[in-house]
Structure formats: C-alpha cells, structure tokens
C-alpha cells in the first residue's frame, strides 16, 4: 500500500476517534448534570421532610392521620421517588464508567494510530534515503559511462587512423616487394613492372580487329565475336611475383584475362586454348587447358562497368595465378602454372581495355 493511502487512512481514523471522544465527552457532561439534578432532588426531599417534621396532632388525631390514606400514599410516593432516583444515579454512574472506558480505549487506539503513522513515516524516510543513494550511484555510473564512451570514440578514431595508415603502408610494402621481386626477363633486359614500360602488347602479331594505342596503353576492338587475343612481348620468367592491371574503359563483358605460353596463337580465343589460364571478367568463369572449370572466381551476377579494374597476380615462385576485382581478391585461381608464361587478353566483343603495366 502506498504511503499516501496509509496517511489518508490514519487521518480518517484520527478524525473518527476525535469525534467519538467529543461525543463521549458530551454524554459524560450530560450524565454529570443528570446526576447532579438527581442529587439535588434527593436533598430537596430530605430537607422538606426535615423542615416540615411530623404533624402536631393529638393522639387520636395523630393515629387517625397516620392511618389515613393520603399520608400513606405520600410516604410511599417519597420512598418510590427516592428509590427511582437512586436507580437513576446508579445507572448514570455505570454509564459514566463505560463512557470513561470507551474514552480510554479511544485514546489508546488514537495513540497506536499515531505511533503507526510515525513508523510508516520513518520507513518512508529510510526508503527515500535508499532511493536517493541508488539514484546518486546511477548518476555516477552514467557519468562514468559517458566518459568511457567519449574515450572509446577517441580511441576508435585513433585506431581508424592507424588502420588507414597501416593499409597505406601495406600497399606501399606490397608495391616495394613486387618491385624488388621482379626478375630479369628473357630478351627484354629490364625489370617487369618496375615502373618502366619494359613490355607492351605484341603489336607485330596483333589481329586486324585489335587496335593498340601506345600513348595510353589501350586495346580497342570495334567488332563482335572476334576469336583472337593480344599477348605481351616479354615472359614472366621463372621466379618473382608479377602483377598488372586491366581497366575496363567500355563494354568488354566477354573479356578473358590471364596468361598463356608462347605456343598460343594470336588468332585464337584464349578461353578455348590448351595454352592459356584465364578468367572471364563478367561472371568469373575460369578456363584452362581448353575447358571451363565448374567453379566461379566471383559471383555469376557480378557485372563490369566503366572503370572496373582487374588485377592479375602471377607468383612464379610457386606457380600460382590469382586475380583481384576492384581491389578484392579471391585467392588462388590456378596452380601449377608453367614457367615463362606471357600476359594475355581476349576481347571477344567490341570494347576498350587499358593496361597498367606496373604496380
């Protein structure tokens, strides 16, 4: 029960007891007045009898008067009145005693109610103090949480900056490692991907529908269903990790990118060749040894758009070939790649592909 309800109940009880006390007090005062009146009547009768005394009569007349009915009736009436007044007096005394008892009981009950009210109030004060203490603790915890959250945000921002710096550093290390791991290429006399354009597409043997713009390193095919390919001028040698980029400038969904051996003919499609290991740019289909593999390197729904970048990574140290699409790799696509393979590409439908020779 709520404290307000208990307080309201105690207040009503207190008012009721005060009313009972007031009623009993008035009744006691009335009883006292009635008792006083009865005592006055008795005293009056006694004084009347004493003052008047017995009538002075002769013996015969006294005896006659004494024996008369009037005198006897008057005497009986006095006796009856006295007895009645005495009974009323006893009744009043008894009622007054009961009234005093009820009054004492009411006072005791009122005192008990007041004590209960004090106990409830003290209990309320204790609970309120506990609630205030808990509230202060919660406020302190909330303040600490806010400070921790602010500190966490600062640390998170610092960590994000560190991650960005680490990514940049990792990219730089990767580029440096790839540069240092380039090997001398046969016939070229330069380092593949070292920052110098040591190789380009073999323009001498290009298909007639393949046009090479050496100023911006783009291959353009203006027809559809062209069964041909472009092959690099230098091989990747026998060791080192080599990588280069293909940037889609337009079209080219059916473009096949990878490596091939020197036996590959320029007028043959790479996907059907037993001398090539390639991935289809759109859909991620893998082809090697003249066959299509059952697995896809990336999702079937993956499409290409202008600016899509495909990176080829040839690890000649362990004979593996991997790819990245817009910087996201998919692991090793082919294993057991032979040594001295060449960069190669088939643009089956019309489109434009730009090559970034160095990483």
HELIX and SHEET records of a PDB file:
HELIX    1   1 UNK A    3  UNK A   52  1                                  50    
HELIX    2   2 UNK A   59  UNK A   66  1                                   8    
HELIX    3   3 UNK A   69  UNK A  180  1                                 112    
HELIX    4   4 UNK A  203  UNK A  205  5                                   3    
HELIX    5   5 UNK A  270  UNK A  272  5                                   3    
SHEET    1   A 7 UNK A 210  UNK A 213  0                                        
SHEET    2   A 7 UNK A 218  UNK A 221 -1                                        
SHEET    3   A 7 UNK A 351  UNK A 356 -1                                        
SHEET    4   A 7 UNK A 241  UNK A 251 -1                                        
SHEET    5   A 7 UNK A 309  UNK A 315 -1                                        
SHEET    6   A 7 UNK A 320  UNK A 325 -1                                        
SHEET    7   A 7 UNK A 328  UNK A 334 -1                                        
SHEET    1   B 6 UNK A 230  UNK A 235  0                                        
SHEET    2   B 6 UNK A 342  UNK A 347 -1                                        
SHEET    3   B 6 UNK A 255  UNK A 260 -1                                        
SHEET    4   B 6 UNK A 276  UNK A 280 -1                                        
SHEET    5   B 6 UNK A 285  UNK A 288 -1                                        
SHEET    6   B 6 UNK A 291  UNK A 296 -1                                        
END                                                                             
